[in-house]
């Protein structure tokens, strides 16, 4: 500090700044940074940090407040910033930018024991290509009108939600409608795809078995009461509830339907960075997979 004051005094006396800095053993840039800070003018580093904090805030807001430091760091790097997660964590802590934390989940599966269906997956949830293994589950969404029941189908390679159905009942047609939508998303040809679920009565029903047989889908189920046997489906539901459902109260089932479908189609499938996919979105991963496969085949 004394050296910078010495340089400042000599500069006021008419001596060249570069020469005085050389004598004092300090760099001219360090001197000018000190002077700017003393005069209340933000330094280049301070301006850069302000822009970084603004960018962090915009990414956090765009994620509807759900991104924590790992995903924000990845998004910043994708946007050209050279920054590590420790710096992002520090700035988020200082500026009170916090990712949303989940509530405890509630289990609603009712097991069906009539149909013997094998576990074809055996907790191998990492297929290397789309349409090898799908999974699905059912959950409930509270509204002021009563529960809305949600069923979905997820591709285990890309983690993309291929089918979605919501209703005010838990009949087998709920999961049949969901699988039908997923098949339509993939163009109808899904022969040999393994569909994995829990042993809920909807998935072990005759109607669902007939639909799977019609399209050549191979059924697979985990053990009763073992959530790890369908972990990716549980993970998706936890994310949906943490980032959307538990953060608001829906007045009607129709309101919940619109909000959930928009969140999945516009955000989760297209924009949300998945750590499982190397911080890509599901559709981005699928596009990259198709491009790579086409290039290798050419």
Wavefront OBJ file of the C-alpha trace (Angstrom):
o trace
v 0.000 0.000 0.000
v 2.851 2.419 0.889
v 4.500 1.694 -2.461
v 1.339 2.635 -4.354
v 1.076 5.889 -2.378
v 4.746 6.596 -3.202
v 4.039 6.071 -6.922
v 0.955 8.279 -6.666
v 2.962 11.071 -5.030
v 5.718 10.890 -7.652
v 3.131 10.892 -10.442
v 1.601 14.054 -8.966
v 5.094 15.547 -9.068
v 5.319 14.940 -12.798
v 7.431 11.775 -12.884
v 6.524 9.052 -15.443
v 4.383 6.349 -13.876
v 6.179 3.501 -15.655
v 9.601 4.596 -14.374
v 8.398 5.183 -10.806
v 6.679 1.777 -10.730
v 9.894 0.182 -11.922
v 11.834 1.835 -9.122
v 9.163 0.885 -6.546
v 9.073 -2.710 -7.791
v 5.345 -2.807 -8.628
v 3.536 -3.249 -11.930
v 1.735 -0.343 -13.556
v -1.465 -2.410 -13.828
v -1.402 -3.146 -10.084
v -0.919 0.558 -9.370
v -3.849 1.572 -11.568
v -6.042 -1.126 -9.966
v -5.160 0.272 -6.529
v -5.904 3.819 -7.666
v -9.224 2.862 -9.229
v -10.274 1.005 -6.083
v -9.229 3.955 -3.916
v -11.231 6.350 -6.095
v -14.321 4.145 -5.978
v -13.967 2.928 -9.564
v -14.477 -0.847 -9.923
v -11.490 -2.788 -11.167
v -11.568 -5.126 -14.158
v -11.694 -8.096 -11.785
v -14.600 -6.577 -9.859
v -16.525 -5.861 -13.051
v -15.915 -9.420 -14.244
v -17.202 -10.814 -10.966
v -20.295 -8.632 -11.157
v -21.054 -9.971 -14.650
v -20.474 -13.505 -13.397
v -22.898 -13.033 -10.505
v -25.502 -11.646 -12.921
v -25.017 -14.663 -15.196
v -25.338 -17.048 -12.234
v -28.555 -15.295 -11.215
v -29.985 -15.537 -14.750
v -29.190 -19.259 -15.028
v -30.680 -19.883 -11.577
v -33.819 -17.945 -12.494
v -34.131 -19.716 -15.859
v -34.072 -23.055 -14.017
v -36.911 -21.728 -11.834
v -34.560 -21.736 -8.866
v -33.781 -25.456 -9.080
v -30.134 -25.473 -10.227
v -27.401 -25.757 -7.621
v -23.725 -24.930 -8.118
v -22.762 -28.059 -10.164
v -25.291 -27.440 -12.947
v -24.788 -23.675 -12.883
v -21.034 -24.213 -13.229
v -21.598 -26.505 -16.208
v -23.972 -24.020 -17.817
v -21.439 -21.217 -17.328
v -18.690 -23.303 -18.958
v -21.001 -24.097 -21.874
v -21.476 -20.352 -22.256
v -17.744 -19.652 -22.462
v -16.886 -18.819 -18.847
v -13.693 -20.241 -17.371
v -14.783 -20.896 -13.799
v -14.704 -23.730 -11.263
v -17.444 -24.949 -8.948
v -15.755 -23.595 -5.800
v -15.934 -20.037 -7.085
v -19.549 -20.502 -8.138
v -20.394 -21.963 -4.707
v -18.745 -18.999 -2.983
v -20.599 -16.408 -5.063
v -23.923 -18.211 -4.669
v -23.409 -18.327 -0.908
v -22.471 -14.633 -0.711
v -25.457 -13.557 -2.839
v -27.920 -16.016 -1.254
v -28.594 -17.949 -4.461
v -29.787 -21.391 -3.373
v -31.048 -24.425 -5.282
v -34.371 -25.877 -4.136
v -34.217 -28.798 -1.657
v -36.670 -31.733 -1.743
v -39.332 -32.918 0.653
v -39.511 -36.529 1.762
v -41.241 -38.790 -0.784
v -44.330 -40.884 -0.206
v -44.728 -44.431 -1.595
v -48.063 -45.335 -3.220
v -47.380 -48.597 -5.123
v -49.969 -51.348 -4.690
v -48.304 -54.666 -5.599
v -49.922 -57.151 -7.952
v -48.865 -60.772 -7.604
v -50.944 -62.643 -10.184
v -48.614 -62.448 -13.178
v -45.084 -63.790 -13.093
v -42.906 -61.314 -14.973
v -39.096 -61.607 -14.834
v -36.651 -58.868 -13.892
v -34.831 -58.489 -17.218
v -32.871 -55.435 -16.063
v -31.284 -56.567 -12.771
v -30.473 -52.932 -11.878
v -28.471 -52.411 -15.087
v -29.773 -48.922 -15.779
v -27.039 -47.854 -18.228
v -27.889 -48.982 -21.772
v -25.610 -47.333 -24.323
v -28.306 -46.722 -26.964
v -31.883 -45.399 -26.971
v -34.834 -47.795 -27.104
v -33.014 -50.671 -25.420
v -34.594 -50.259 -21.987
v -37.468 -48.056 -20.882
v -38.822 -47.650 -17.380
v -41.992 -46.231 -15.889
v -43.812 -45.459 -12.681
v -46.942 -43.862 -11.239
v -47.234 -41.070 -8.694
v -49.808 -38.646 -7.376
v -50.039 -34.860 -7.611
v -52.132 -33.051 -4.970
v -54.562 -30.364 -6.178
v -57.466 -28.546 -4.550
v -59.782 -30.766 -6.608
v -58.129 -33.937 -5.293
v -55.267 -36.131 -6.448
v -54.104 -36.198 -10.054
v -52.372 -39.488 -10.884
v -49.378 -39.317 -13.211
v -47.781 -42.097 -15.243
v -44.669 -41.784 -17.414
v -42.273 -43.749 -19.622
v -38.552 -42.866 -19.594
v -35.759 -44.013 -21.918
v -32.949 -45.211 -19.661
v -30.165 -44.286 -22.101
v -31.165 -40.669 -22.751
v -33.392 -40.177 -19.667
v -35.950 -38.608 -22.014
v -39.608 -38.808 -20.994
v -41.242 -40.451 -24.005
v -44.792 -40.833 -22.734
v -46.923 -39.091 -20.152
v -50.493 -39.603 -18.992
v -52.495 -38.026 -16.171
v -55.944 -38.896 -14.828
v -58.103 -38.863 -11.703
v -58.009 -42.689 -11.430
v -55.499 -45.525 -11.095
v -56.980 -47.970 -13.590
v -54.723 -49.883 -15.978
v -55.706 -47.603 -18.865
v -53.546 -44.907 -17.244
v -50.325 -46.833 -17.903
v -51.621 -48.164 -21.236
v -52.184 -44.602 -22.483
v -48.675 -43.680 -21.351
v -47.013 -46.578 -23.146
v -49.058 -45.853 -26.279
v -47.781 -42.264 -26.292
v -44.181 -43.440 -25.818
v -44.537 -45.857 -28.736
v -45.888 -43.013 -30.862
v -42.935 -40.804 -29.888
v -40.591 -43.483 -31.273
v -42.566 -43.906 -34.498
v -44.294 -47.185 -33.641
v -41.450 -49.646 -34.186
v -40.327 -50.651 -30.698
v -40.002 -54.416 -31.035
v -37.570 -55.807 -28.469
v -37.606 -52.807 -26.151
v -37.584 -53.858 -22.478
v -40.056 -51.959 -20.308
v -39.186 -52.066 -16.605
v -41.500 -51.106 -13.746
v -42.487 -52.018 -10.208
v -45.076 -54.722 -9.479
v -48.036 -52.342 -9.287
v -51.346 -53.848 -10.321
v -51.541 -51.576 -13.363
v -48.274 -52.939 -14.807
v -49.138 -56.582 -14.048
v -52.646 -56.291 -15.506
v -53.806 -58.265 -18.515
v -54.562 -55.085 -20.491
v -51.001 -53.832 -20.115
v -49.543 -57.242 -20.958
v -51.676 -57.394 -24.126
v -50.489 -53.931 -25.202
v -46.838 -54.880 -24.666
v -47.325 -58.093 -26.657
v -49.022 -56.191 -29.501
v -45.926 -53.996 -30.028
v -43.257 -56.530 -29.115
v -42.322 -54.821 -25.844
v -40.735 -57.133 -23.263
v -42.007 -56.611 -19.718
v -39.679 -56.516 -16.720
v -40.461 -55.868 -13.052
v -38.436 -55.366 -9.906
v -39.071 -56.846 -6.491
v -41.944 -55.705 -4.316
v -41.055 -52.802 -2.029
v -37.481 -52.388 -3.333
v -37.233 -48.877 -4.758
v -33.656 -49.416 -5.992
v -34.983 -51.918 -8.545
v -36.532 -48.960 -10.386
v -34.159 -46.215 -9.262
v -34.169 -44.013 -12.417
v -37.960 -43.727 -12.314
v -37.817 -42.843 -8.623
v -35.123 -40.275 -9.408
v -37.222 -38.599 -12.093
v -40.231 -38.358 -9.799
v -38.066 -36.887 -7.033
v -36.800 -34.238 -9.471
v -40.294 -33.424 -10.738
v -41.631 -32.987 -7.224
v -38.618 -31.077 -5.921
v -38.430 -28.648 -8.837
v -42.128 -28.183 -9.632
v -44.837 -29.933 -7.604
v -43.657 -29.147 -4.070
v -43.090 -25.505 -4.917
v -46.691 -24.638 -5.720
v -50.275 -25.657 -5.052
v -52.453 -26.430 -8.066
v -56.052 -25.252 -7.900
v -57.346 -27.727 -10.486
v -56.232 -30.954 -12.120
v -56.237 -29.164 -15.476
v -53.803 -26.572 -14.136
v -51.507 -29.328 -12.869
v -51.681 -31.186 -16.209
v -50.616 -28.108 -18.173
v -47.806 -27.188 -15.777
v -46.366 -30.705 -15.617
v -46.482 -31.357 -19.352
v -44.863 -27.987 -20.067
v -42.141 -28.624 -17.453
v -41.323 -32.004 -18.969
v -41.496 -31.108 -22.653
v -40.020 -27.592 -22.599
v -37.597 -27.854 -19.677
v -36.738 -31.392 -18.580
v -36.409 -33.033 -22.017
v -34.919 -30.054 -23.875
v -33.050 -27.790 -21.485
v -32.338 -29.302 -18.063
v -28.743 -30.512 -17.741
v -28.477 -34.090 -16.476
v -25.385 -35.096 -14.494
v -25.974 -38.700 -15.612
v -25.607 -37.571 -19.248
v -22.455 -35.546 -18.696
v -24.492 -32.376 -18.198
v -26.471 -32.582 -21.415
v -30.239 -32.501 -21.784
v -31.986 -35.745 -22.839
v -32.796 -34.539 -26.360
v -29.313 -33.064 -26.730
v -27.864 -36.476 -25.789
v -30.084 -38.240 -28.313
v -29.139 -35.770 -31.079
v -25.457 -36.303 -30.281
v -25.927 -40.084 -30.273
v -27.659 -40.064 -33.667
v -25.036 -37.749 -35.162
v -22.171 -39.912 -33.858
v -23.822 -43.128 -35.045
v -24.502 -41.705 -38.521
v -20.937 -40.392 -38.823
v -19.415 -43.737 -37.826
v -21.639 -45.595 -40.290
v -20.747 -43.304 -43.215
l 1 2 3 4 5 6 7 8 9 10 11 12 13 14 15 16 17 18 19 20 21 22 23 24 25 26 27 28 29 30 31 32 33 34 35 36 37 38 39 40 41 42 43 44 45 46 47 48 49 50 51 52 53 54 55 56 57 58 59 60 61 62 63 64 65 66 67 68 69 70 71 72 73 74 75 76 77 78 79 80 81 82 83 84 85 86 87 88 89 90 91 92 93 94 95 96 97 98 99 100 101 102 103 104 105 106 107 108 109 110 111 112 113 114 115 116 117 118 119 120 121 122 123 124 125 126 127 128 129 130 131 132 133 134 135 136 137 138 139 140 141 142 143 144 145 146 147 148 149 150 151 152 153 154 155 156 157 158 159 160 161 162 163 164 165 166 167 168 169 170 171 172 173 174 175 176 177 178 179 180 181 182 183 184 185 186 187 188 189 190 191 192 193 194 195 196 197 198 199 200 201 202 203 204 205 206 207 208 209 210 211 212 213 214 215 216 217 218 219 220 221 222 223 224 225 226 227 228 229 230 231 232 233 234 235 236 237 238 239 240 241 242 243 244 245 246 247 248 249 250 251 252 253 254 255 256 257 258 259 260 261 262 263 264 265 266 267 268 269 270 271 272 273 274 275 276 277 278 279 280 281 282 283 284 285 286 287 288 289 290 291 292 293 294 295 296 297 298
